[in-house]
Structures are given as structure tokens and as C-alpha cells.
Amino acid sequence: MKFLVRIVALLIVVWLGLLVTGYGVLAGSAENVAGMGLQCQYLTAHGMTTAQYLHSDSGIVGVTDCPLLKKITKVVDN
């Protein structure tokens, strides 16, 4: 029972941290537009958010992978 309470408390602290800071955690990604674009989905305290990036394998133009964390514009204190 203590383990379950600690897990729930940890999840609440993480959610509050995401709510206050305005960051989202990468939940999934997919290539689009014949491999030229990268669509990244982020889990935020407000729900799911989608970001579009230009994709290249070399990373010279665009990004190679989705960033793990992304700052969103909608935060609790605005």
C-alpha cells in the first residue's frame, strides 16, 4: 500500500511540475510529407500537444529526432 501511495504522490508532483513550468514530455512521433517533416506529440498538464519540425537524417537542416521536452505557450500563470 505504501508503494502505491508513493507512486501516486510522485505522479502528482510530476503533473504539478509540468503545469507550473509549461513543459511537455515527448509521447510519440511520426514522419510525414514523404519523410521531410517530423510530427511530435507531447503530453502536457493540459493534454496532448502536437509540434511540426523539418526533418533530415543528418541534422544539418531541421532536426533528426524530436526533443524530449518542449516548452508550450499555455502555462498556468498567464
Buried (B, 14 or more C-beta within 10 A) or exposed (E): EEEEEEEEEEEEEEEEEBBEBBBBEBBEBEEEEEEEBBBBBBBBBBEEBEBEBEBBEEEEEBEEEBEEEBEBEEBEEE
